[in-house]
């Protein structure tokens, strides 16, 4: 796995669990893109130990925001970057109870 720069998981949360068991996963420069975000929640203790690997959650399906909310006190930093207009996010469950004021976000 040392010759890999990017791992894209598009399978199941069980596959996420298997990937996180590899010691080589926590390597500087490695990007782990996880689609099955439920697998991260099931492995939040392992996530706490990752110091070098960049874990990326493409949250186009927005379900990932609920997982981020569930573990946000346990991992940091968390950066969310989206190309969606803030108005389109108002209907997502994450923002129903969030303190984030979507109307105050400036767009280009």
ZISUL-V988890 format. One record per backbone hydrogen bond with DSSP energy under -0.5 kcal/mol. NH is the residue of the N-H (numbers start at 1). CO is the residue of the C=O. Records with the same first field share a line. If there is no record, write none. Layout:
NH=CO ; CO
This chain:
4=1
7=31
9=7 ; 33
10=8
16=12
17=13
18=14
19=15
20=16
21=17 ; 18
22=19
25=22
26=23
27=25
29=52
30=27
31=5
32=30 ; 54
33=7 ; 31
34=32 ; 56
35=9 ; 33
37=35
39=36
40=37
41=37
42=38
43=39 ; 40
44=41
47=43
48=44
49=45 ; 46
50=46 ; 47
54=30
55=53
56=32 ; 54
58=56
59=57
62=59
65=62
66=62 ; 63
67=63
68=64
69=65
70=66
71=67
72=68
74=71
75=71
81=79
88=85
89=85 ; 86
90=87
92=89
95=92
96=92 ; 93
97=93
102=100
104=101
105=102
